[in-house]
Amino acid sequence: MILQCFRWLFGYVSFELIGECPEKFINLTVKNKINIWDIKKQGFVLKGKVLAEEYRSLRQFAKKSCCKIKIKGKKGFPFIKLRYKKRTGFFVGVLFFLAVIYTFSFFIWSVNVSGNERIPAEEILRVVNDLGVHPGVFRKSIDVPAVKSAAMSKLPDIAWISINISGSSVNISVKEKIKKPEIAKNGEPCNIIANSDGQIERMETFKGTPCVNVGDVVVKGQLLISGVMENLKAENYFLDADGKVFAKTRKIITEKAKINQTVAKDTGKIITHLHLKVGNGDVPIFGYWKGVNDNYQLETTETPIIFFGFEIPVKICKDNWREKENEEITLTNEEAYLQIENNILKREKEEFKEATILDKKVNKAENNGELTEEVEYICTENIACKEKIVIEP
């Protein structure tokens, strides 16, 4: 890579040598320490590349070898400079661009996090951002020891943190603490009661005295496992009862949907606003932005700018404001029931996370343009719930 940049900086030419004895030509170049690369031979034609300032010597060697040589291409900075020597603005722009890049080298372009598994990278980035480590900050303004100390106090779940500044990047490496196994402790005296009506199918008593049997029908709030025990002296003492009581329960979910509804519909009109996000600030591209009214919905995309494989602290932000208008629509019964069923499925996932559905019965009804769907579920679930025992003095 460095050699290629060197050759481009000084300029080089591609040439073709035609003759019956290119070997003599090669020997002369080697003897005179002229470096030729990418040499290829096709019949009586020899192709290669050489630095521009050394090409003149090749003409003499070609003549001595009874060969003809001609240039096939010119590449590099000297030829670009020659081509644009009358365009002063071009070189001013290049110099300005290089000056900007050089100035950017004094700032942080990207912040990377590694080593985290349980702690989200966004949380770590938020903490170090509050401590002054973020894209766009002056590199030498970062007090690494102070940031490490403050980050350790704000992130109690990490064992250590390493912050390394490499060029315009900050690499943060963390080691998370290993969670100690939870040791069971004696809690407050409590009973196990039912949190729902049901018929008991199975019991697992870990502590306490069972007060019901398999097959019993219980109601919500009924005592299932007692935390009151009796010793050999017929004296009562209290403990934190523990256990699982699985019962067959009945639950109902009801959802409704109207035939005539008001929905926000996309009109197809889009207003686009482009702006640059530099560090934590915004720079408009097309002057002052007045914004839009409440009838528009915002969709934003951010495109990072990559320069020579590095992400600089500048992003192109594109805001698409889509116009919405309220529209009255009339659904068919099938469409309305499909909307209801989708809502019921969402509630099933949320409300029956720890329950097993054994059977369900669906009842549908329609009244004054409103559809109702009622689903009755028969489930098996753990209905055990702890209730604190209040001991009166």
C-alpha positions in Angstrom: 0.0 0.0 0.0 2.8 2.4 0.9 4.8 1.5 -2.2 1.7 2.2 -4.4 1.2 5.6 -2.8 4.9 6.4 -3.4 4.6 5.4 -7.1 1.4 7.5 -7.5 3.0 10.5 -5.8 6.0 10.5 -8.2 4.0 9.4 -11.2 4.5 6.3 -13.4 3.9 5.2 -17.0 2.8 1.9 -18.6 4.8 0.9 -21.7 5.0 -1.7 -24.4 8.3 -3.0 -25.8 8.2 -4.7 -29.3 11.2 -6.7 -30.5 12.8 -10.1 -30.8 15.3 -9.7 -28.0 13.6 -8.1 -24.9 16.0 -10.1 -22.7 18.9 -7.7 -23.6 16.6 -4.8 -22.6 15.8 -6.4 -19.2 19.5 -6.9 -18.6 20.3 -3.3 -19.3 17.6 -2.1 -16.9 18.8 -4.4 -14.1 22.4 -3.3 -14.7 21.4 0.4 -14.4 19.2 -0.3 -11.3 15.9 0.8 -12.9 12.9 -0.8 -11.3 10.3 -2.2 -13.6 7.2 -3.9 -12.2 4.1 -5.7 -13.5 6.2 -7.2 -16.4 4.2 -9.4 -18.8 5.3 -10.9 -22.1 2.9 -11.7 -24.9 4.7 -13.0 -28.0 7.1 -10.3 -29.1 5.4 -7.7 -26.9 6.7 -6.9 -23.4 4.5 -4.9 -21.1 5.5 -3.2 -17.9 5.4 -0.1 -15.6 8.2 2.3 -14.6 8.5 5.6 -12.7 8.0 8.6 -15.0 11.5 10.1 -14.4 13.2 6.8 -15.3 11.3 6.3 -18.6 13.7 8.4 -20.6 16.5 5.9 -19.9 14.4 3.1 -21.3 14.4 4.7 -24.7 18.2 4.3 -24.9 18.1 0.7 -23.7 15.3 -0.1 -26.2 17.4 1.3 -29.1 20.4 -0.7 -28.0 18.2 -3.8 -27.9 16.8 -3.2 -31.4 13.3 -2.8 -29.9 10.6 -0.2 -30.1 9.1 1.2 -27.0 5.9 3.4 -26.6 3.9 4.7 -23.7 0.4 3.2 -23.2 -0.7 5.2 -20.1 0.3 7.8 -17.6 -0.8 7.9 -14.0 0.1 9.7 -10.8 0.1 13.2 -9.2 2.5 14.9 -11.6 0.2 14.2 -14.6 -2.9 15.3 -12.7 -1.0 18.5 -11.7 0.0 19.1 -15.4 -3.6 18.5 -16.5 -5.1 21.0 -14.1 -2.2 23.5 -13.8 -4.4 26.3 -14.9 -7.2 25.4 -12.5 -6.0 27.1 -9.3 -9.3 26.5 -7.6 -9.0 22.8 -7.9 -5.7 22.8 -6.0 -7.0 25.3 -3.5 -9.9 22.9 -2.9 -7.5 19.9 -2.5 -5.4 21.8 0.0 -8.5 22.9 1.9 -9.7 19.3 2.0 -6.4 18.1 3.3 -6.4 20.8 5.9 -9.9 19.8 7.0 -8.8 16.1 7.3 -5.7 17.1 9.2 -7.9 19.2 11.5 -10.3 16.3 12.0 -7.3 14.1 13.1 -7.3 16.1 16.4 -10.9 15.0 17.1 -12.6 11.8 18.0 -14.4 10.2 15.0 -15.8 7.0 16.5 -16.3 5.3 19.9 -16.3 1.5 19.9 -17.3 -0.9 22.8 -16.2 -4.5 23.2 -16.3 -7.2 25.9 -19.9 -6.5 27.0 -22.5 -9.3 27.0 -25.2 -8.4 29.5 -24.8 -4.6 29.6 -26.1 -3.0 26.3 -23.4 -1.1 24.4 -25.9 1.9 24.2 -25.8 2.2 28.0 -22.0 2.3 28.1 -21.9 4.8 25.3 -24.5 7.0 27.1 -22.4 7.0 30.3 -19.1 7.9 28.5 -20.9 10.5 26.4 -22.0 12.2 29.6 -18.4 12.1 30.7 -17.2 13.9 27.5 -16.2 10.9 25.3 -18.2 11.1 22.1 -17.6 11.7 18.4 -16.6 15.3 17.7 -14.8 15.9 21.0 -11.2 17.3 21.0 -8.9 14.2 21.5 -6.5 15.8 24.0 -9.4 17.0 26.2 -10.2 13.5 27.3 -8.9 12.7 30.8 -8.7 8.9 30.5 -8.1 8.1 34.2 -10.9 10.4 35.3 -13.3 8.9 32.7 -12.4 5.4 33.8 -13.0 6.2 37.5 -16.3 7.9 36.9 -17.5 5.2 34.5 -16.7 2.5 37.1 -18.9 4.2 39.6 -21.8 4.7 37.2 -21.6 1.2 35.8 -21.7 -1.0 38.9 -22.0 -4.3 36.9 -18.5 -4.0 35.4 -15.3 -5.3 37.0 -13.0 -3.1 35.0 -12.9 -0.8 32.0 -10.1 0.1 29.6 -10.2 3.2 27.4 -7.6 3.4 24.6 -7.4 6.3 22.1 -6.0 5.1 18.8 -5.8 7.8 16.2 -9.3 9.3 16.0 -11.0 6.3 17.5 -11.8 5.5 21.2 -11.8 1.8 21.9 -13.6 0.9 25.2 -13.1 -2.6 26.5 -15.1 -3.8 29.6 -15.2 -6.9 31.8 -18.5 -7.6 33.4 -18.8 -8.8 37.0 -19.7 -12.4 37.5 -23.0 -12.6 39.3 -22.8 -14.5 42.6 -25.4 -17.2 42.9 -28.3 -16.1 44.9 -28.4 -17.6 48.4 -31.9 -18.4 49.6 -32.8 -16.5 52.8 -35.6 -16.9 55.2 -38.2 -14.3 54.3 -41.1 -12.9 56.2 -43.7 -15.3 57.4 -46.3 -15.8 54.6 -49.1 -18.1 53.3 -49.7 -19.3 49.8 -53.1 -18.3 48.5 -54.8 -18.7 45.1 -54.6 -15.8 42.7 -57.4 -17.2 40.5 -60.4 -19.5 40.7 -59.7 -23.0 39.5 -59.6 -26.8 40.1 -56.3 -28.1 41.5 -54.5 -30.7 39.3 -51.0 -30.9 40.9 -49.3 -29.6 44.0 -45.6 -29.1 44.9 -45.2 -28.1 48.5 -41.6 -27.0 49.5 -42.4 -25.3 52.9 -45.6 -25.2 54.9 -48.7 -27.2 55.4 -51.0 -28.0 52.4 -54.6 -26.9 53.1 -56.2 -28.3 49.9 -56.0 -31.5 47.9 -55.7 -32.4 44.2 -59.2 -32.2 42.6 -60.5 -29.5 45.0 -62.1 -26.4 43.5 -60.7 -23.2 45.0 -61.6 -19.5 44.6 -59.4 -16.5 44.4 -57.8 -15.6 47.7 -58.3 -19.1 49.3 -55.5 -20.5 51.5 -53.6 -23.2 49.7 -50.4 -23.7 51.8 -50.2 -22.4 55.3 -47.2 -20.8 56.8 -48.3 -21.6 60.4 -46.7 -24.8 61.8 -47.0 -26.7 65.0 -44.0 -28.2 66.9 -43.9 -31.2 69.2 -45.0 -29.1 72.1 -48.2 -28.0 70.3 -46.8 -24.5 69.9 -47.3 -22.6 66.8 -44.5 -20.9 64.8 -44.4 -19.1 61.5 -42.4 -19.6 58.3 -42.4 -18.4 54.7 -44.5 -21.0 52.9 -43.3 -22.0 49.5 -44.7 -24.2 46.7 -46.4 -24.5 43.4 -50.1 -25.2 42.9 -51.2 -26.0 39.3 -54.8 -25.7 38.6 -57.2 -25.7 35.7 -58.5 -22.1 35.2 -61.0 -20.3 33.1 -60.2 -16.9 31.5 -62.0 -14.6 29.1 -60.6 -12.1 26.6 -63.0 -9.7 24.9 -62.1 -7.4 22.0 -64.3 -5.0 19.9 -64.0 -3.3 16.5 -66.3 -0.8 14.7 -67.3 -1.2 11.1 -66.9 2.5 10.5 -63.4 3.7 11.4 -61.2 6.8 11.1 -57.7 6.0 9.9 -54.7 8.1 9.0 -53.9 7.5 5.3 -50.7 8.4 3.4 -51.4 11.0 0.7 -48.2 10.3 -1.1 -46.8 13.8 -0.5 -43.3 13.8 1.0 -41.2 16.7 2.1 -37.5 15.9 2.4 -35.1 17.7 4.6 -31.4 17.0 4.4 -29.0 18.1 7.2 -25.6 17.1 8.5 -25.1 15.8 12.0 -21.7 16.9 13.2 -20.9 15.5 16.6 -24.0 16.4 18.7 -25.0 19.3 16.5 -27.0 19.7 13.3 -26.0 21.8 10.3 -28.8 22.4 7.6 -27.8 21.8 4.0 -30.4 23.9 2.3 -30.7 26.9 4.6 -33.2 27.4 7.4 -35.8 24.7 8.0 -39.3 25.9 9.0 -40.7 22.4 9.7 -44.2 21.1 9.0 -47.6 20.9 10.7 -49.1 18.1 12.7 -50.5 16.3 9.6 -47.0 14.9 8.7 -45.3 11.9 10.1 -41.4 11.8 10.3 -39.1 9.0 9.1 -35.4 9.7 9.6 -32.4 7.8 8.2 -28.8 8.5 9.1 -25.9 7.6 6.7 -22.4 7.8 8.2 -19.5 9.2 6.1 -16.7 6.7 5.7 -13.3 8.2 4.8 -10.4 5.7 4.1 -12.2 3.1 6.2 -12.8 5.4 9.2 -16.2 6.7 10.2 -15.8 10.5 10.7 -18.1 12.3 13.2 -20.3 13.6 10.4 -23.6 11.9 9.2 -25.9 12.8 6.4 -29.4 12.8 7.9 -32.5 12.5 5.6 -35.8 13.5 7.1 -38.8 12.3 5.1 -42.1 14.0 6.3 -45.0 12.0 4.9 -48.4 13.8 4.8 -51.3 12.0 6.5 -54.9 12.7 6.3 -57.8 11.2 8.2 -60.2 9.1 6.2 -63.4 7.4 7.0 -63.4 3.7 6.0 -66.0 1.0 6.2 -64.8 -2.5 7.0 -66.4 -5.7 6.0 -67.3 -8.2 8.8 -64.3 -10.4 7.7 -61.9 -7.4 7.9 -63.2 -6.3 11.3 -63.0 -9.8 12.8 -59.4 -10.2 11.4 -58.5 -6.9 13.2 -60.1 -8.3 16.4 -58.3 -11.7 16.1 -54.9 -10.0 15.7 -55.5 -8.0 18.9 -56.6 -11.2 20.7 -53.4 -13.0 19.6 -51.3 -10.1 21.0 -53.1 -10.3 24.4 -52.7 -14.1 24.5 -48.9 -13.7 24.2 -48.9 -11.1 27.0 -51.4 -12.6 29.4 -50.7 -16.3 29.0 -46.9 -16.4 29.2 -46.8 -18.9 32.0 -50.1 -20.7 31.2 -50.8 -23.6 29.0 -54.0 -23.3 26.9 -56.0 -26.5 26.9 -59.1 -25.4 25.0 -60.9 -22.2 23.9 -64.4 -21.3 22.8 -65.2 -18.3 20.6 -68.4 -16.3 20.8 -69.2 -13.5 18.2 -71.8 -10.8 18.3 -72.8 -7.6 16.4 -74.6 -4.6 17.7 -75.1 -1.1 16.1 -72.1 -1.4 13.8 -69.8 -2.8 16.4 -68.4 -6.3 16.3 -67.5 -8.2 19.5 -65.5 -11.4 19.9 -65.3 -13.1 23.3 -62.9 -16.0 23.7 -63.2 -18.3 26.7 -60.0 -20.2 27.6 -59.4 -23.3 29.7 -55.8 -23.2 30.9 -53.4 -24.9 33.3 -51.3 -22.6 35.3 -49.6 -22.0 38.7 -52.1 -20.1 40.8 -49.8 -20.0 44.0 -49.3 -16.5 45.3 -47.6 -15.4 48.6 -49.5 -13.4 51.2 -47.7 -11.9 54.2 -48.8 -13.2 57.6 -49.6 -10.2 59.9 -48.6 -11.1 63.4 -50.4 -8.9 66.0 -48.4 -8.0 69.1 
